[in-house]
């Protein structure tokens, strides 16, 4: 099994670095940090990085120098953060092979998504995404990302229940089916406990895709836009009856 992908954060403001580290760590990446140029040189010389994000704590010339020395074929992908209006620096970085250049102030969630895209192209992506009406679920990190920008963690039992529905879309699952394939996290898995679990899962996912079939059970009807329409994801398919 492949190890966790490694992202180096170089000379990034502490408040941004803290939020970005939290985002990336929850998505299954290892983070290495360097605040000064000499620390970055030592870190990158050790190899093993997949993506390097260089903040504007370094001068544009220093960032390009790191890119020139440690990027290129076989090296990590570089993302450089530049100040607004520094068009020449942005163009120079891209010409030198930077994978991306973003302007500050930046949105941490957007930057994390850009890093995830680069890792996916390197075959190091850790996300398995399911797109619902008002949220996106990363099954691997058990994370619900709402359209509002808020994030919530799913419990192991909720992930098991969601995966069960995803594996058998448009099929009515009885309470017995659910208890057998996705047992509750506590011992009292009676019928009404199943009902409560479904209600809590619907609420956390903010979805109407899991419907109650009166007298029979529950059915998952994938929304029009599914995970398979997103890059690097797979559309759930029905199991043969």
C-alpha positions in Angstrom: 0.0 0.0 0.0 1.4 3.4 -1.0 2.4 5.8 1.7 0.7 9.1 2.4 1.4 11.9 0.0 3.8 14.6 1.4 3.2 18.4 1.0 5.8 20.9 2.0 4.7 24.4 3.1 7.5 26.9 2.8 7.4 30.5 4.2 3.6 30.7 4.6 2.0 33.0 7.1 1.2 31.1 10.3 -2.5 31.7 10.2 -2.7 30.4 6.7 -0.3 27.5 7.3 -2.3 26.4 10.4 -5.6 26.2 8.5 -4.1 24.7 5.4 -2.3 22.0 7.5 -5.6 21.1 9.1 -7.4 20.8 5.7 -4.6 18.7 4.2 -4.1 16.5 7.2 -7.8 15.6 7.4 -7.6 14.6 3.7 -4.8 12.1 4.4 -1.7 14.1 3.5 1.5 14.4 5.5 2.7 18.0 6.0 6.3 19.3 6.3 7.0 22.9 7.1 9.9 25.3 6.7 9.7 29.0 7.7 13.1 30.2 6.4 15.0 29.8 3.1 17.8 27.6 4.6 15.1 25.4 6.3 13.4 24.9 2.9 16.7 24.0 1.2 17.4 21.4 3.8 13.8 20.0 3.6 13.8 19.8 -0.1 17.2 18.3 -0.4 15.9 15.3 1.6 13.6 14.4 -1.3 10.3 12.6 -0.9 8.0 15.7 -1.5 5.0 15.5 -3.8 3.9 19.2 -3.7 5.7 22.2 -2.5 3.8 25.4 -1.7 6.0 28.5 -1.5 4.5 31.5 0.3 5.2 35.1 0.0 7.4 35.0 3.1 10.2 34.5 0.5 10.9 37.0 -2.2 9.7 36.0 -5.7 13.4 35.5 -6.7 14.0 33.1 -3.8 10.8 31.1 -4.7 11.9 30.8 -8.3 15.3 29.7 -7.2 13.8 26.8 -5.2 11.7 25.9 -8.1 14.7 25.9 -10.5 16.8 23.8 -8.1 14.3 21.3 -6.8 11.5 21.2 -9.4 11.6 19.8 -12.9 11.3 16.3 -14.1 11.2 13.8 -11.2 10.8 16.6 -8.7 7.8 17.8 -6.7 5.1 20.1 -8.2 5.5 23.7 -7.1 2.7 26.1 -6.2 3.9 29.7 -5.7 1.9 32.3 -3.8 2.5 35.8 -5.1 1.2 39.2 -4.2 -1.5 40.9 -6.3 -0.2 42.7 -9.4 3.0 40.8 -9.7 2.3 39.6 -13.2 5.9 39.4 -14.3 6.8 37.2 -11.3 3.8 35.0 -12.0 4.7 34.6 -15.7 8.3 33.8 -14.8 7.3 31.2 -12.3 5.1 29.5 -14.8 7.8 29.6 -17.5 10.2 27.9 -15.1 7.7 25.1 -14.6 5.6 26.0 -11.6 2.5 23.8 -11.6 0.4 26.7 -10.3 0.7 30.3 -9.1 -2.0 31.8 -6.8 -2.4 35.4 -5.6 -2.7 36.4 -1.9 -5.0 36.9 -0.1 -6.1 33.3 -0.8 -8.9 31.0 0.1 -7.5 28.0 2.1 -10.1 25.6 0.9 -9.5 26.5 -2.7 -5.7 26.1 -2.3 -6.2 22.7 -0.7 -8.4 21.7 -3.7 -5.7 22.9 -6.1 -3.1 20.8 -4.2 -5.4 17.8 -4.2 -5.7 18.1 -8.0 -2.0 18.1 -8.5 -1.6 15.1 -6.2 -4.3 13.3 -8.2 -2.5 13.9 -11.5 0.6 12.4 -9.9 -1.4 9.3 -8.9 -1.1 10.3 -5.3 -4.7 11.5 -4.7 -6.4 10.3 -1.6 -9.9 11.4 -2.2 -12.9 9.3 -3.2 -15.6 11.8 -3.7 -19.4 11.6 -3.8 -21.3 14.7 -5.0 -24.8 15.2 -3.5 -27.2 18.1 -3.9 -25.8 20.3 -1.2 -22.6 18.6 -0.1 -19.6 16.6 -1.3 -18.4 13.6 0.7 -14.8 12.4 0.8 -15.3 8.7 1.7 -11.6 8.1 2.5 -11.3 10.9 5.0 -15.0 10.5 6.2 -15.5 14.2 5.6 -18.6 16.1 4.5 -17.9 19.3 2.7 -21.0 21.5 2.6 -21.7 24.1 -0.2 -21.6 26.7 2.6 -18.0 25.9 3.2 -18.6 24.1 6.5 -17.1 20.6 7.0 -18.3 17.8 9.3 -16.8 14.4 10.1 -18.8 11.2 9.6 -18.6 8.4 12.1 -17.5 4.9 10.9 -21.1 3.7 11.2 -22.3 6.5 9.0 -19.6 5.9 6.4 -20.6 2.2 6.3 -24.2 3.1 5.9 -23.5 5.6 3.1 -21.3 3.1 1.3 -24.1 0.5 1.5 -26.5 2.9 -0.3 -23.9 3.9 -2.8 -23.2 0.2 -3.7 -26.8 -0.4 -4.5 -28.4 2.7 -5.9 -32.1 2.7 -6.7 -32.6 -0.6 -4.9 -34.9 -0.7 -1.8 -32.9 -1.9 1.2 -34.9 -3.4 4.1 -34.1 -2.8 7.7 -32.7 -6.3 7.9 -30.5 -5.6 4.8 -29.1 -2.5 6.6 -28.5 -4.2 9.9 -26.7 -7.1 8.2 -24.5 -5.0 6.0 -23.9 -1.9 8.1 -24.5 -2.8 11.7 -25.0 0.0 14.2 -22.1 1.3 16.4 -24.0 0.3 19.5 -25.6 -3.0 20.4 -29.3 -1.8 20.2 -29.7 -2.0 16.4 -33.5 -2.4 16.5 -35.9 -1.2 13.7 -36.4 2.2 15.2 -32.6 2.6 15.7 -32.3 2.2 11.9 -34.8 4.9 11.4 -32.8 7.2 13.6 -29.6 6.4 11.9 -31.1 7.3 8.5 -32.5 10.6 9.8 -29.1 11.6 11.2 -27.3 10.6 8.0 -29.7 12.6 5.9 -29.3 15.6 8.1 -25.6 15.5 8.1 -25.4 15.1 4.3 -28.1 17.6 3.7 -29.6 15.3 1.1 -33.0 14.1 0.0 -31.5 11.3 -2.1 -32.1 8.7 0.6 -35.9 8.2 0.6 -38.2 6.2 2.8 -40.3 3.5 1.1 -43.2 3.0 3.4 -43.5 -0.5 4.7 -40.4 -1.7 2.8 -37.2 0.2 3.7 -35.0 2.8 2.2 -33.7 3.6 -1.3 -30.8 5.8 -2.5 -31.5 7.7 -5.8 -28.3 9.3 -7.0 -28.7 13.0 -7.8 -28.2 14.1 -11.4 -24.6 15.1 -10.7 -22.7 12.2 -9.2 -19.2 11.6 -8.1 -18.4 9.8 -11.3 -18.8 13.1 -13.2 -15.9 14.6 -11.1 -12.3 14.1 -12.1 -10.8 11.1 -10.4 -14.0 9.7 -9.0 -16.1 6.7 -9.7 -19.8 6.4 -10.3 -21.4 3.9 -8.0 -23.0 1.0 -9.9 -25.7 -1.4 -8.9 -24.8 -4.8 -7.7 -26.4 -7.6 -9.7 -29.6 -8.9 -8.0 
